[in-house]
Amino acid sequence: MEYRILGKTDLRVSEIGFGAWGIGGSEWQNGNDEEALKALHLAFKQGINFYDTALAYGDGHSEKLIGQLANDIGRYNVIIATKIPPKNLKWPAPCGIPVNDVFPKDHIRDSVHKSLKNLKIDTIDLIQLHVWQDEWLEHTEWQEALLTLKREGKVRFIGVSINDHDPNSALLLAQNHIADTVQCIYNIFDPTADDALLDLCKANQIGVIARVPFDEGALTGTLNAQTTFPEGDFRNLYFGDNRLTMVEQKVNELKKCLGEEAKSLPELAIRFCLSNSAISTVIAGMRKAKHVEANTSYADGKKLSPKLLEKLDAFRWNKNFYASLHTD
């Protein structure tokens, strides 16, 4: 496992991080706690030290599993990041909504205390707002609430998880000193964070956490037009209508890029993210041990060649499958 410094923090994080949405259980239906704990422990043995969860993942269930891991292996052997949900429960954050409807100070404090209880720890390494709009920078109450928690020792660093497919909504944030990190979608199909956001983060020493490297499974090569998902699984909506057919067509073309630099689509997807020096860590969902074994094998410091990266630029895909998940 290779490691990188998370922006201007003193955190040395594994290039592959553990994305813990899936182990929350509420929207991913084909897993269980026993499998999740096996995956968490194997991830640690394989060198993963960065675990990203959220209070909203399974209403705290994901946090509880991360807390169990920390208790089993020793709290200070892991770096734990979690997120404060929007009070109005709207993902992504719409424009024009007052920040006090989303992140009032009491909600921020209450959420952090709930997360601390779920995780059974005294200090959260990285607390993140789970949605974002740059217009909120004009207001200071939410900032003061986070900084107070930092002074109290409840959190070490502060970050923001940026709205889906909208990296430009955080360009002002990247020039402001309140955030130590940003978390954004970054993958072969959607590399738009690299158009402007990542350069700003690099210039201002903001750590970047790349999420959804496999586009919820589209970039694993395991999905096709006949794929089905369990009842209650969010992917029934995410890949609804004819989207699996579209994915299969795109992926069949992408497979032509495989070769010596990447022998499988998951390897290509991970190496694509890690080839960008602005990225601090790539959080991949790993609900099962086999996912951990595969993903950690790609964290060996090898980057894709400029020639292959240029070729992959042709696979940019202007889409937002998440929109079907948010009907209000």
N, C-alpha and C positions, 0 to 999 in steps of 0.2 A: 504493500500500500504506500502510495505517495501522499504527501501532506502539503498544504498551502496555508499561509497566514490569512486570516479572515479580515481583509481590509486593514484598518489602523488599530484593530483590537490586538490583544496578545494571544488570541486563540489560534492554535495550530490545528487545523481541521483536516480530516481525511478527504481526499479528492472525491471519493464516493461517500455520500451521506445516506442515512436511512430515512426515507420518506414514510412517515407513519400514519398517513391518512387511511390506507387500506386496512390496517390492523384495528382501526376503530370499530369496524364491523357494521356500521349502520347503513352504508351505501354500497359496500363491497360484500357480496353474499356468499362467496365460496371459499371461506377460510374459517379458522377457529383460533382460540387463545393458545392452545397447545402448540399449534403450528407457528403462530406468531412469536411465541417466546423462544422456540427453537431457532427461528430465523434471527431474532434479536441477539441471542447468545452467539450464534455462528458469526454474525456480522462483527461483533466485538473481537472474536478470535481471529477474524480475517483482517483486522486492522481498522475497522470503522469506529470512529470515536464521536461522530456528529450525528445527532438524532433530532429530527424535526417533526414536531407534533403540533396539536392545537386543541384548545378547550372544546371546540366544536366537533372534533373527530369522535363520533360515538358518544357525544355528551360527556367527554372526559375519559372515556374508556381507553382510548389510545394513550393518554397521559399516564393512566394507572399502570399500563403494561410497561411503558418506558421507566416509570418509577420502580417497578419490580426489578427490571434489569439493573438499574442503578444500585438498588439495594443488594442484589446478588453479586455484582462484580466490583462494587466500591464506587461511591458517588463521584469521586474526583477522577475516575478513569473515563468518564463520558462528558461530552459537551451537549447540553440539553437546550434546544430552542423550542419555544411554543408561541401561541398566538392568542390575542384578545379578539373575540368575535365582535362584529358590529352589534350594537344594542338593538338596532332595528332589524337585524337578521337578514339584511339584503346583501347578496353577493352577485355581481360586483357592486361597488358603491356608485349610485347614480350621481351625475353632476347636479349641483344646486341644492343638495341636502345639507342642512346645517350640521357642522361637525358635532355639536352637542346632542344631536339626535342619534349619532353613531358612536361617538367615543366621549361621553361625559366623564368627568373625573371620577365620580363614584363608581361608575361601571368599570372603568379601567382598574381601580383598586380592587373592587370585588372580584373581577375576573382573575387578576393576578393571585389573589389569596386562594381562589378555588383551584387554580392550577398548582400552586404550591402544595395544597392539601392532596390533590390527586397524585402528584409526583412524589410526595413525601420527602421533600427537600426544603432547604432553608433559602436557597438562592437560585433563581433561574439565570442561566448563562446569557441567553438572548431572548428578550420578549419582543414580539412583533405585532403590529396592528394588522389585522387580517384582511383589510381592504384599504383603498387609498384614493384620494383626490388631492391634487396639488393646491387647490383653493383653500385647503384647511391650514396651510402654512401661515395664513394671516392671523390665525387664532392661537393663543398661547396656553389656554387652560389645559388642554390635553398634553401639551409638551411639559408643563409644570408638573402634572400628575405623574408622568413617566420619570421625570428627573428626580422627583421626590422619592419614588420607589427605588431609584438607583442610589440616592444618598442613604436611604434606609438599609441598603444591602439586600433588598428583595430581588433585584435584578442587577446584572452586570452591564449588559449592553442593550441597545435599543435598535430595532429594525422595523421595516415595513414590507408587507407582502403586497405586491402590485396587482392591480386588476388584470384579469385574463386578457391576453392579447392586446394589452394597452400600455406598453412601456413608456410612451410619451406622456402619460398621465403623471409621471414621477420625475420629469426632467428638472423641475425646480427643486424637488426634494434632494436630488443628487448634487445640487449646488449649495444645499443648506447643511448645517453641521449637527442637526438633531439626530439623524439616522446614522448608525454605525454600519448597517447593512441594508440591502434591498433583496427581495426575493422575486424572481420573475420567471415567466415561461421562456425557455430557450431550448429549441430543438431544431432538427433539420427542416421540418415543415414550417416552423415559425422562429426564425432567427432575428426578428425585427428589433429586439433589444440591442443588437449590435449596430443598428443604424445611428444611434445617438446616445442612448442611455449608458451603455457599457464604457464608452470613452469618458463620459463625465464621472462615472464611478471610479474608474481607474485614476483619473486626474485628481480626484478628491479623496482617494484611499478609502472608498466605501466597499466593503465586502459584498460580493454578489453570490447569491445562492440560486442556482439554476434548477427550476422545477419542471416536471412533466417531460423529462428527456425522451420518453417513449411515446408521447402523445396518447396517454391512457391506454397504451397497448398497440396503437396503430403502427408504430415503428418497430415492433418486435418481430413482425413477419408471421405471427401466429394467427392472425385474423383473416377471414375471407367472407365472401357474401353469404355463406351458409352458417357462420358462427352464431351461436345463441348464448345468452347470459342468464343466470338465475333470476327468478322473479324477485323484484325489489332492488336489483342491482342498477346503479345509476347509468351504467353503460347501455342499457336498453334505450334510454333517451339520447345519450351522447352519440351513439351510433345508429340512431333511428332512421326511418325512411330508407333511402338508398345509399346511406353513407358508407356502409361496409363495402358495397360494390365500388364506390369511389376510392376508398382506402386500398382495396385490393389492386385496383388499376395503378394507382400511384406507387404502391410498394413493389409491384412487379417491375416497374421501370427502375426504381431505386436499386433493386437487387443487382442490376447490371453494373453498379459501382463497386460491388464486392470484389475482393481480391487479396493480395498480400497484406495491404494495410489494415483491412478489416474483413474477416472471413464470415461474419454473420451480421444481420441487421442490428441486433442489440449492441454488438461491439462497435459498429459504425456510429450508432446513435450516441453512445457514451464518449467515444473518442472525438466525435464532432464537438461536443460540449467542452471537453477538457483541452481541446486544441486552442481554445480562446484563453489567453493569459489573464483576462479580466475576471474570469470565473474562479471563485474560491472553492466551491464544492458543488457537486451535482447530486441532488437528492432523488433517488430512484425508489419507487415503491417495491418493497421486497417482503411479501407476505409469507413466502415459503423459503425453505433453506436452499432449494435449487436456484432461486432467483439471486440469493446472496452469493452463492458460489460463482455464478456466471458473471454478475456485475463487478465483483471485486477483482476478478481476473483481468479486467481491463485497466485497472489503476496502476499502471507500470511506468508511467511517464512518457509513453510513446504518443506523439502527436501526428495528426494527418498531414500529408504534404499540401503545400499551397495549390498544387495542381488539382488534387482531389477535392479540396475545399471549394475551389472555384467551380468545379463540376457540380457539387452539391447545392450551390446557390440556385441552380435551375429548378430545385424542388421546393422553393418557397411556395406556400399554399395559403392564400388569403381566405381564411375560414374562421368561424367561431362556433364550433359544435356545442360549447357550453351554453350558448344563448337559449337552447331548448330546455335547459335545466331551470331557467329563471323566467317564469311566466308572468310575474307580477311587475 
